């Protein structure tokens, strides 16, 4: 009996992954308001009944995908900031491994950022995750950061803005140059 439950869990996981991947693919070419459950189901190669078995509607799907990708970002941020040297590296060096990581959740989060939701504000959640990591850095090192709130805001903008910037065909701009622009816009100095 246990083997059957594991098999069913694997099927559920695969089905959800297919639906979520289809949803994200469609969001790259369609606005959220134009997406229908039928379009998502067709792209995922499932029927609408299967979709509704897993999600209430497209808004529920969006919120669940946002939460999963934010958890992925949180785990990446933990691993990046835990490896920090005692001296905080420039923000661009901290965010760069997350942006360039294979299967980075930031591409998806940059897309999901523009999907309105009552539950999940992607930008604000990323800002909170980075702020928590920066506060832990301050606790660990005893070195205060001059404007920790602005650093967290800049990191969120960098994390979500750079994938969009790159998607618009500006691949020749380095993340360091983009980070310098963000810092100038925030009034921060690197």
matplotlib code that plots the C-alpha trace (Angstrom):
import matplotlib.pyplot as plt

x = [0.0, 2.8, 4.3, 1.0, 0.9, 4.4, 3.5, 0.4, 2.5, 5.0, 2.1, 0.7, 4.1, 4.7, 1.2, 1.7, 5.1, 3.7, 0.9, 3.2, 5.8, 3.0, 1.7, 5.2, 5.8, 2.5, 3.2, 6.3, 4.1, 0.6, -0.5, -2.0, -5.4, -5.5, -4.7, -7.5, -7.5, -8.2, -5.0, -3.0, -4.5, -3.9, -0.2, 0.3, -1.5, -4.0, -7.8, -9.5, -10.7, -7.2, -6.3, -9.2, -8.3, -5.0, -5.9, -9.0, -8.4, -5.5, -5.1, -4.5, -2.0, -0.2, 0.0, 1.2, 3.9, 5.0, 5.3, 7.3, 9.7, 10.1, 11.0, 13.6, 14.9, 15.1, 17.1, 19.5, 19.9, 20.7, 23.4, 24.9, 24.9, 26.1, 29.2, 29.9, 33.3, 33.2, 33.3, 30.1, 30.8, 29.1, 25.5, 26.0, 28.4, 25.8, 22.9, 24.9, 25.2, 21.4, 20.7, 23.1, 22.4, 21.1, 17.3, 17.3, 13.9, 14.6, 13.5, 10.2, 9.9, 10.6, 7.7, 5.4, 6.1, 3.6, 0.8, -1.5, -2.3, -4.0, -1.6, 1.9, 3.8, 7.0, 9.0, 8.2, 8.8, 12.3, 13.1, 12.1, 14.2, 17.3, 16.6, 16.6, 19.9, 21.5, 20.3, 21.9, 25.1, 25.1, 24.4, 27.2, 29.8, 28.8, 29.4, 26.4, 25.3, 24.6, 21.2, 20.1, 16.5, 17.8, 20.2, 17.3, 15.2, 18.1, 18.7, 15.1, 15.2, 18.4, 17.2, 14.0, 15.2, 18.3, 16.5, 14.0, 16.8, 18.5, 15.3, 14.9, 18.1, 20.6, 22.7, 26.0, 25.4, 27.1, 25.3, 27.9, 27.0, 23.3, 23.9, 25.8, 22.9, 20.5, 22.7, 22.9, 19.1, 18.8, 21.4, 23.7, 27.4, 29.2]
y = [0.0, 2.4, 2.0, 3.0, 6.2, 7.1, 6.5, 8.7, 11.4, 11.3, 11.6, 14.6, 16.2, 15.7, 17.0, 20.1, 20.7, 20.4, 22.8, 25.3, 25.1, 25.6, 28.6, 30.2, 29.5, 31.2, 34.2, 34.9, 35.5, 36.5, 38.8, 37.2, 38.8, 37.1, 33.6, 31.2, 27.9, 26.2, 27.7, 26.6, 23.1, 22.7, 23.9, 21.4, 18.7, 18.0, 18.5, 21.3, 18.9, 18.0, 21.6, 22.3, 19.2, 21.0, 24.7, 26.8, 29.0, 30.8, 33.2, 30.2, 28.8, 32.1, 32.4, 28.8, 29.2, 32.5, 30.9, 28.0, 30.2, 32.6, 29.6, 28.6, 32.2, 32.1, 28.9, 30.4, 33.6, 31.5, 29.6, 32.8, 34.9, 32.0, 31.8, 35.5, 36.6, 38.6, 41.8, 42.2, 42.0, 44.4, 43.6, 42.7, 39.9, 38.6, 38.6, 37.5, 33.8, 33.8, 35.4, 33.2, 29.9, 27.2, 26.9, 30.2, 31.0, 34.7, 34.5, 33.1, 35.6, 38.5, 37.2, 36.6, 40.0, 41.6, 39.1, 40.8, 38.9, 39.5, 37.2, 37.5, 40.6, 39.2, 42.4, 42.9, 39.2, 39.3, 42.6, 41.0, 37.9, 40.0, 42.3, 39.3, 38.1, 41.5, 41.8, 38.4, 39.6, 42.7, 40.4, 38.0, 40.6, 43.4, 45.8, 48.0, 48.8, 52.5, 52.1, 48.5, 49.2, 50.8, 47.9, 45.4, 47.5, 47.7, 44.0, 43.2, 45.6, 44.0, 40.4, 41.1, 43.8, 42.2, 39.1, 41.5, 43.7, 40.7, 39.4, 42.7, 41.9, 43.8, 40.8, 42.8, 44.8, 43.1, 42.6, 44.9, 47.8, 47.2, 47.1, 50.3, 51.9, 50.6, 51.9, 55.3, 55.3, 54.4, 56.9, 54.1, 53.9, 50.6]
z = [0.0, 0.8, -2.6, -4.2, -2.1, -3.1, -6.7, -6.5, -4.8, -7.6, -10.2, -8.3, -8.1, -11.9, -12.8, -10.7, -12.2, -15.7, -15.0, -13.3, -16.1, -18.7, -16.8, -16.7, -20.4, -21.2, -19.0, -21.1, -24.1, -22.7, -20.0, -17.0, -17.7, -21.1, -19.8, -19.3, -17.4, -20.7, -22.3, -19.2, -19.3, -23.1, -22.7, -19.8, -21.8, -19.0, -18.9, -17.1, -14.5, -13.6, -13.3, -11.0, -8.9, -8.0, -8.1, -7.4, -10.4, -12.2, -9.2, -6.9, -9.3, -9.5, -5.7, -5.3, -7.9, -6.4, -2.9, -4.3, -6.2, -3.2, -1.1, -3.7, -3.6, 0.2, 0.1, -2.5, -0.4, 2.7, 0.8, -0.7, 2.4, 4.6, 2.4, 2.7, 3.8, 7.1, 4.9, 2.9, -0.8, -3.1, -3.5, -7.2, -6.1, -3.7, -6.1, -9.2, -8.3, -7.8, -11.1, -13.0, -11.3, -13.6, -13.2, -11.3, -9.8, -10.4, -14.1, -12.9, -10.1, -12.5, -14.7, -11.7, -10.2, -12.6, -11.8, -9.3, -6.2, -2.9, -1.1, -2.5, -3.4, -5.1, -4.8, -1.1, -0.2, -1.9, -0.1, 3.3, 2.6, 1.7, 4.7, 7.0, 5.5, 5.9, 9.5, 10.2, 8.6, 10.9, 13.9, 12.9, 12.2, 14.4, 11.5, 10.9, 7.3, 6.7, 5.2, 5.4, 4.2, 1.0, 0.5, 0.8, -1.6, -4.1, -3.8, -4.6, -7.6, -8.8, -8.3, -10.3, -12.6, -14.1, -15.5, -17.1, -18.4, -19.9, -21.4, -23.2, -25.2, -23.1, -22.4, -22.9, -19.7, -16.7, -13.5, -11.9, -14.2, -13.6, -9.8, -10.0, -11.8, -9.1, -6.3, -7.9, -8.3, -4.6, -3.5, -2.2, -2.6, -3.4]

ax = plt.figure().add_subplot(projection="3d")
ax.plot(x, y, z, "-o")
ax.set_aspect("equal")
plt.show()
